[in-house]
Amino acid sequence: MAVEPPQSLPSGSAPIDVGPAGLPIGIQIVANTFDDLGAFRLAASYARVSQPFFDGALFPDFRDQPVQGKP
């Protein structure tokens, strides 16, 4: 019996919503072998039509806060 080698499938993920507990919900995009461009195109198309997730209360700015354990 021959063993099939694992396939290399290009993939990516994108946030789609925030659940009731405030945790993000996402989708995973998986394309056919050697179709990296197809996966990127789908992710880019989704990003153009979806609501922005990385602003406001969903993505607070912590840059000015001190790191724990450091002054």
C-alpha positions as CSV (number, residue, x, y, z in Angstrom):
1,M,0.0,0.0,0.0
2,A,1.4,3.4,-1.1
3,V,1.4,6.3,1.3
4,E,0.3,9.6,-0.2
5,P,2.6,12.6,0.7
6,P,0.8,15.4,2.5
7,Q,-0.4,18.1,0.2
8,S,0.6,21.7,0.5
9,L,-2.6,23.8,0.6
10,P,-2.2,27.6,0.9
11,S,-4.4,29.0,3.6
12,G,-5.2,32.1,5.6
13,S,-7.7,33.3,8.1
14,A,-9.7,36.4,8.7
15,P,-11.9,37.7,11.5
16,I,-15.6,37.8,10.7
17,D,-17.4,38.8,13.9
18,V,-17.1,39.0,17.6
19,G,-19.0,36.5,19.7
20,P,-21.2,37.1,22.8
21,A,-18.2,36.8,25.2
22,G,-16.2,39.4,23.1
23,L,-13.9,36.7,21.5
24,P,-13.3,37.0,17.8
25,I,-14.9,34.5,15.4
26,G,-13.0,33.9,12.1
27,I,-13.0,32.0,8.9
28,Q,-10.2,29.9,7.4
29,I,-9.6,30.2,3.6
30,V,-8.0,27.1,2.0
31,A,-7.1,27.0,-1.7
32,N,-6.0,24.2,-4.0
33,T,-2.3,23.2,-4.2
34,F,-0.2,25.9,-5.9
35,D,-3.2,28.3,-5.9
36,D,-1.7,30.8,-3.4
37,L,-2.9,33.7,-5.5
38,G,-6.5,32.4,-5.3
39,A,-6.3,32.3,-1.5
40,F,-4.9,35.9,-1.4
41,R,-7.5,37.2,-3.8
42,L,-10.3,35.7,-1.8
43,A,-8.9,37.1,1.5
44,A,-8.4,40.6,-0.1
45,S,-11.9,40.6,-1.6
46,Y,-13.3,39.7,1.8
47,A,-11.3,42.4,3.5
48,R,-12.7,45.1,1.1
49,V,-16.3,44.3,1.9
50,S,-16.1,43.4,5.6
51,Q,-16.4,45.7,8.6
52,P,-13.2,47.0,10.1
53,F,-12.2,45.0,13.2
54,F,-9.0,46.6,14.2
55,D,-10.2,50.0,15.4
56,G,-12.0,51.5,18.4
57,A,-13.0,49.3,21.3
58,L,-12.2,46.1,19.4
59,F,-8.5,47.0,19.1
60,P,-7.5,49.2,22.0
61,D,-4.2,51.1,21.8
62,F,-1.9,49.7,24.5
63,R,1.4,51.3,23.3
64,D,1.5,53.9,26.1
65,Q,0.9,51.4,28.9
66,P,3.9,50.0,30.8
67,V,4.9,46.4,30.3
68,Q,4.3,44.3,33.5
69,G,7.5,43.8,35.4
70,K,9.2,46.8,33.8
71,P,9.2,50.4,35.0
